Amino acid sequence: MTTASITQAKNNLSKLIKRVRHGESILILDRNVPVARLEPLPPGGRDADEARLLDLERRGLLKRGTGKLPKDFWTRPLPKFKKSVVQALLDERNEAPW
């Protein structure tokens, strides 16, 4: 287990968090006395899921819903498309400027 003083942890927190994300545990020392431990969350745990969702929200890749689905949501008819979804995707790719 890696150790870091409070000063080292404060000055290098991003680097320490990166190491924790890769599975390492970091023991934080205050004048050589252990006071805290940075540990990775277990994969698939509720806290890990929440942290992942928060990260996606912060990056603008996800927006969580705020309400419930309407009662008839699962029985509503599907929308009708003018062409197949695959064809629409291919057309969109072909129109891309790159």
Contact map, one row per residue, 1 for C-alpha under 8 A:
11100000000000000000000111100000000000000000000000000000000000000000000000000000000000000000000000
11110000000000000000000111100000000000000000000000000000000000000000000000000000000000000000000000
11111000000000000000000001111000000000000000000000000000000000000000000000000000000000000000000000
01111111100000000000000001111000000000000000000000000000000000000000000000000000000000000000000000
00111111100000000000000000011111000000000000000000000000000000000000000000000000000000000000000000
00011111110000000000000000011100000000000000000000000000000000000000000000000000000000000000000000
00011111111000000000000000000000000000000000000000000000000000000000000000000000000000000000000000
00011111111110000000000000000000000000000000000000000000000000000000000000000000000000000000000000
00011111111110010000000000010000000000000000000000000000000000000000000000000000000000000000000000
00000111111110000000000000000000000000000000000000000000000000000000000000000000000000000000000000
00000011111110000000000000000000000000000000000000000000000000000000000000000000000000000000000000
00000001111111110000000000000000000000000000000000000000000000000000000000000000000000000000000000
00000001111111111000000000000000000000000000000000000000000000000000000000000000000000000000000000
00000000000111111100000000000000000000000000000000000000000000000000000000000000000000000000000000
00000000000111111110000000000000000000000000000000000000000000000000000000000000000000000000000000
00000000100111111111000001000000000000000000000000000000000000000000000000000000000000000000000000
00000000000011111111100000000000000001000000000000000000000000000000000000000000000000000000000000
00000000000001111111110000000000000000000000000000000000000000000000000000000000000000000000000000
00000000000000111111111110000000000000000000000000000000000000000000000000000000000000000000000000
00000000000000011111111111000000000001110000000000000000000000000000000000000000000000000000000000
00000000000000001111111100000000000000010000000000000000000000000000000000000000000000000000000000
00000000000000000111111100000000000000010000000000000000000000000000000000000000000000000000000000
00000000000000000011111110000000000000110000000000000000000000000000000000000000000000000000000000
11000000000000000011111111000000000000110000000000000000000000000000000000000000000000000000000000
11000000000000000011001111100000000011110000000000000000000000000000000000000000000000000000000000
11110000000000010001000111110000000011100000000000000000000000000000000000000000000000000000000000
11110000000000000000000011111000011111000000000000000000000000000000000000000000000000000000000000
00111100100000000000000001111100011111000000000000000000000000000000000000000000000000000000000000
00111100000000000000000000111111111100000000000000000000000000000000000000000000000000000000000000
00001100000000000000000000011111111000000000000000000000000000000000000000000000000000000000000000
00001000000000000000000000001111100000000000000000000000000000000000000000000000000000000000000000
00001000000000000000000000001111110000000000000000000000000000000000000000000000000000000000000000
00000000000000000000000000001111111000000000000000000000000000000000000000000000000000000000000000
00000000000000000000000000111101111100000000000000000000000000000000000000000000000000000000000000
00000000000000000000000000111100111110000000000000000000000000000000000000000000000000000000000000
00000000000000000000000000111000011111000000000000000000000000000000000000000000000000000000000000
00000000000000000000000011110000001111100000000000000000000000000000000000000000000000000000000000
00000000000000001001000011110000000111110000000000000000000000000000000000000000000000000000000000
00000000000000000001001111000000000011111000000000000000000000000000000000000000000000000000000000
00000000000000000001111110000000000001111100000000000000000000000000000000000000000000000000000000
00000000000000000000000000000000000000111110101100000000000000000000000000000000000000000000000000
00000000000000000000000000000000000000011111100100000000000000000000000000000000000000000000000000
00000000000000000000000000000000000000001111100100000000000000000000000000000000000000000000000000
00000000000000000000000000000000000000000111110110000000000000000000000000000000000000000000000000
00000000000000000000000000000000000000001111111110000000000000000000000000000000000000000000000000
00000000000000000000000000000000000000000001111111000000000000000000000000000000000000000000000000
00000000000000000000000000000000000000001000111111100000000000000000000000000000000000000000000000
00000000000000000000000000000000000000001111111111110000000000000000000000000000000000000000000000
00000000000000000000000000000000000000000001111111111000000000000000000000000000000000000000000000
00000000000000000000000000000000000000000000011111111100000000000000000000000000000000000000000000
00000000000000000000000000000000000000000000001111111110000000000000000000000000000000000000000000
00000000000000000000000000000000000000000000000111111111000000000000000000000000000000000000000000
00000000000000000000000000000000000000000000000011111111100001000000000000000000000000000000000000
00000000000000000000000000000000000000000000000001111111110000000000000000000000000000000000000000
00000000000000000000000000000000000000000000000000111111111000000000000000000000000000000000000000
00000000000000000000000000000000000000000000000000011111111111000000000000000000000000000000000000
00000000000000000000000000000000000000000000000000001111111111110000000000000000000000000000000000
00000000000000000000000000000000000000000000000000000111111110000000000000000000000000000000000000
00000000000000000000000000000000000000000000000000000011111111000000000000000000000000000000000000
00000000000000000000000000000000000000000000000000000001111111100000000000000000000000000000000000
00000000000000000000000000000000000000000000000000000001111111100000000000000000000000000000000000
00000000000000000000000000000000000000000000000000001001101111110000000000000000000000000000000000
00000000000000000000000000000000000000000000000000000000100111111000000000000000000000000000000000
00000000000000000000000000000000000000000000000000000000100001111100000000000000000000000000000000
00000000000000000000000000000000000000000000000000000000000000111111000000000000000000000000000000
00000000000000000000000000000000000000000000000000000000000000011111000000000000000000000000000000
00000000000000000000000000000000000000000000000000000000000000001111100000000000000000000000000000
00000000000000000000000000000000000000000000000000000000000000001111110000000000000000000000000000
00000000000000000000000000000000000000000000000000000000000000000011111010000000000000000000000000
00000000000000000000000000000000000000000000000000000000000000000001111110000000000000000000000000
00000000000000000000000000000000000000000000000000000000000000000000111111000000000000000000000000
00000000000000000000000000000000000000000000000000000000000000000000011111110000000000000000000000
00000000000000000000000000000000000000000000000000000000000000000000111111110000000000000000000000
00000000000000000000000000000000000000000000000000000000000000000000001111110000000000000000000000
00000000000000000000000000000000000000000000000000000000000000000000000111111000000000000000000000
00000000000000000000000000000000000000000000000000000000000000000000000111111100000000000000000000
00000000000000000000000000000000000000000000000000000000000000000000000000111110000000000000000000
00000000000000000000000000000000000000000000000000000000000000000000000000011111000000000000000000
00000000000000000000000000000000000000000000000000000000000000000000000000001111100000000000000000
00000000000000000000000000000000000000000000000000000000000000000000000000000111110000000000000000
00000000000000000000000000000000000000000000000000000000000000000000000000000011111110000000000000
00000000000000000000000000000000000000000000000000000000000000000000000000000001111100000000000000
00000000000000000000000000000000000000000000000000000000000000000000000000000000111110110000000000
00000000000000000000000000000000000000000000000000000000000000000000000000000000111111110000000000
00000000000000000000000000000000000000000000000000000000000000000000000000000000101111111000000000
00000000000000000000000000000000000000000000000000000000000000000000000000000000000111111100000000
00000000000000000000000000000000000000000000000000000000000000000000000000000000001111111110000000
00000000000000000000000000000000000000000000000000000000000000000000000000000000001111111111000000
00000000000000000000000000000000000000000000000000000000000000000000000000000000000011111111100000
00000000000000000000000000000000000000000000000000000000000000000000000000000000000001111111110000
00000000000000000000000000000000000000000000000000000000000000000000000000000000000000111111111000
00000000000000000000000000000000000000000000000000000000000000000000000000000000000000011111111100
00000000000000000000000000000000000000000000000000000000000000000000000000000000000000001111111100
00000000000000000000000000000000000000000000000000000000000000000000000000000000000000000111111100
00000000000000000000000000000000000000000000000000000000000000000000000000000000000000000011111110
00000000000000000000000000000000000000000000000000000000000000000000000000000000000000000001111111
00000000000000000000000000000000000000000000000000000000000000000000000000000000000000000000001111
00000000000000000000000000000000000000000000000000000000000000000000000000000000000000000000000111
